[in-house]
Amino acid sequence: MWVKLAFKLFSREFRRGELTIIFAAIALAVLTVFSLSAITERISLNIAQKSSDFIASDRRLSSNHAFEPQLLKQASQFGLATAQMLYFDSMLFANDELVLGSVKATTAAYPLRGKITIKDNLASKAYEVDTGPKAGSVWLSEGLFYTLKVNVGDKVELGAGNFNVTKVLVKEPDAPFFSLSGNKRVLLNYADIVTTQAVQPGSRVFHRLLFAGNEQELSDYYAWLKPQLKSNQNWQGLKDRQSPLGNNLDRAERFLLLAGLFGIMLAAVAMAVSAKRYCERQYDPVAMMKTLGGSRKVIRNIFLLHLSLVTTFSIVAGLALGFVLQTIGADYLATFMGTELPQAGVRPWLLSAFIGLVCALMFSLKPLLDLFDIPPLRVLRRNLGDTLAISRIHIGLSMLTIFVLMWLFSGEIVTTLILFASTLVVIAVLFALSRLLFAAGRKLGLRPGSSWSLAIATLQKRANANAIQLISFALAIKLMLFLVVLKNDIISDWQMQVPADAPNMFIINIAKEEVTPIKKFFKDNNIAHEDFYPVFSGRVDAVNGEEFARRVSKQEGEEKDENAREGVSREPNLTWLTSLPEGNEITEGEWFTDGGTGDDIEVSVFDGWQETLGLKIGDTITLLVNEQPIDAKVTSFRKVDWGSLKPNFVMILSPNMAGKVPVTYFSAAKLHDRDTKGISQLLQRYPTISMIDIKAQIEQAQAIIAQVSLAIGFVLSIVLVSGALVLISQVQASLAERMQEVVILRTLGAKGRLIKLATLYEFMLLGGIAGLVAAIVSDVALLVIQQQLFDIAGRLHPYIWLLGPVSGALFVSSIGYLMVANTMRQNTQGLLRKLG
Amino acid sequence: MSVLSQLNVIQVSGLTQRVNTLEGSLTILSDINFSVKSGESVAIVGASGSGKSTLLSLLAGLDVASQGEVHLDGDALSTLDEEARAQLRAEKIGFVFQSFMLVQSLTALENVMLPAELAGDHDAKAQAVELLDKVGLSHRLGHYPSQLSGGEQQRVAIARAFIGSPKILFADEPSANLDSKNGHLIETLLFDLNKQNGTTLVLVTHDEQLAKKCQRIIHIEGGQLEKISEGVAANVG
């Protein structure tokens, strides 16, 4: 019986726009969560896929000893696809030329993820294939063709075997980003290892097992494997912590997360304000219904049905709109990335619908309970029940809900706590400040009858309501300013990492006597280049006399440690330098004493290894360089910007290392297409040097920066809409009171222009004050967030101190004025009728 | 219950209302006693703040008295909870207010049907149309309150008050928000419909002329019943 009435009331309320803001707020929260989580998930899946490409699989197991056959057999039983690889160095011989090549032998399943890029001959175009060479043939990297003076179709000797050269090997998905083996690479069929007779007991070889499958299968397998992992076996996952792309994408994900949190926060504020307003608007009808005999149960049912309907519609609308937006956004990003973004799973759907539901329930619960409690006596005493509007429980419940929503969305308690606590402080400061400002305005003593004095009088009259409005405006402006500035900082930081003149080619294996002629070649051809670094490889053998293997074995188990273990157990490239390289920062200790020219060899270590190896200043590291032990004293730890595409070193030794070990030199240069011919000549003249083209990496980094900038812009626009919604809901909440004022002022003879200007000034003042406070708070909060969450050097942004108040005044006055313009246009009689 | 009290549709005895303020307890109404017979029209008059609206709220069961009792058609209001009082209002009482109190999102016809719908009666449309016709608004059935003048809104409120044929009609300053022409029209309508339906009318007003149109006038002053006088209608009716 009440259902028909409830539907009738609902459809009318909806058409009258009474439910529009609630609808928009829930829909916006759902849309924000859905589109952000879907896009983030799709990008993450893509990154995971790309990361898998980097290791040619989803997981890999590495060792310098052969694996038990049982490991592969068990992996198949767990449903995983597998491939085997073996790395070794071997001599290649052709046309009387002998050269040491770096051989990778692979089974047919390789690569499990990603593609191998090859060319049919040196002059033809590169293309991608899914598997390596057939038995009896080899693929050689370009450098070997010059060194061995061979062409595709020729034969080369590799170890004891004779193989047909069938393709030019351009790139494998898991080719090391920077390796001393350079471009002397050979890809061989795994079955041919025996033919080469290059692998004998005691040979220095490196085994790898590759695995691919779904996460469940992989983790099940790892659970089986973990107890039997040996200390020389490393299980490696997806993320390479030192990858430049990994760093940047991590930041982008954090930004999207932060923006999503702000979007939710704003939508939640809009929802809380509009739900309260809606319920307040229903006080009279409810009092009337109760007076006319409506039972509490019927009234409760009517309004709960309203809430259910508006929640359902807004969640459906939010999901639909979110789906369209994320599809358009993801398609655009995918086109930009030149790749397909995998579809997101059900998580965004469930999470956003759930957040919409929680939003609707929690923010309307207290106002609804207040509404059900409205006494019928209100029909006679019109202000009865108004005191219910200011409820600490509502504020408390709303804050708790916002906190839970943020936590649910981010899954990160620390970030949520930082943001939430800082927002609480902001609210407290703003409330106190707003009261002071309004009180100060009272003493201004402006001319009676002027628009300004009317505006200030209005602000003072509604001091409490205005303080809340001011907080909402300031919060909205703060979050928007915050994101705008952060977006600019992140993007400019990225662009600094990959400047237009960044080197795009690494030149390695340069002999000492080749340094001067190559420098001359660069100078003659006007090629910009980096310094020439002496490079040698060595591995950590002991720390303070304690064997390294025993030291790391204490940290077995966690993936984090295993990644680190793999890092320290390999032979990194080392150098010696007189001064700290650009982009490095000493975190502890001091740069070499007396310029590192004393008797003791000193070493500056990457701070990531400080924790892994448990190092401290003064420790002695024993390095094995060409099986020769070298003791170096740790004198400093350095922060290294692995995000930059510049040469970076985990250990830098003091210059007194010179002459103690054989070295080659390493440099980087920015090459253009016009330099191709000269470079070919250079390679022919100095066949032992190797060049690594990092153009692709730079282009990929630049493309991702551009793509993430787009995503950030998209998110920012959602947050702007949320901010506008908060503003609209606040203005709408005060609309009835404004109508009353307009009626009174007109009755008292105030001219239309005076009222209009007063309203405009009131909003300008509110927006200006809110903007100024928002700018100050944003800038201080940015200092902390940039350093804590984004690892960017914090700095102040004086321009937002002007941008804040100006944009705040413009934004608030334009939206506010537009909202009340209709009220201004109506005649007094019309307004009186609307007021009922 | 005596035969006499059964004839009295409203029986008020020792009615007192106190409210707590910052300064302490404040007595709004003190020891009010009177009765209203079925079909009678009674005006409650008094200056602003005299307590007449409070008395109306207690008579209609919108509020609970601090002391004393109101019997409404035989039911002691103090024994009823809020839901039961709402049920009683739905069955026996109609209201007209100074500020019309129409639901803005419902049309004139829907506003008139509202009490019947809240009581679960969905066949009230014919009666609602008839009532709106009686108040001269048959051409305004589909109009919303914001599309009606003040006088028209109050006529809708009067039509709503008579839906479901209530035994008692409470009217609180029904013409106070209207100009004299519309006010007069509303007063005429109210008394005419009251007479046609045989409803008991309790009218709160500060307008002596309007009060005189009732059969009896209860004078409230400073929260106390000052006197009960006869109106012009007493001699007519």
Interface residues (C-beta under 8 A of the other chain):
Chain A: M1 W2 K4 L5 K8 L9 R12 E13 R16 E18 D284 P285 A287 M288 M289 K290 T291 L292 G293 G294 S295 R296 K297 V298 P375 P376 L377 V379 L380 R381 R382 R833 K834 G836
Chain B: S53 L56 S57 A60 L62 D63 E82 E83 A86 Q87 L88 R89 A90 E91 I93 F95 F97 S99 F100 M101 L102 V103 Q104 S105 L106 E110 L114 P115 E117 L118 A119 G120 H122 P145 S146 Q147 L148 S149 G150 R160 D172
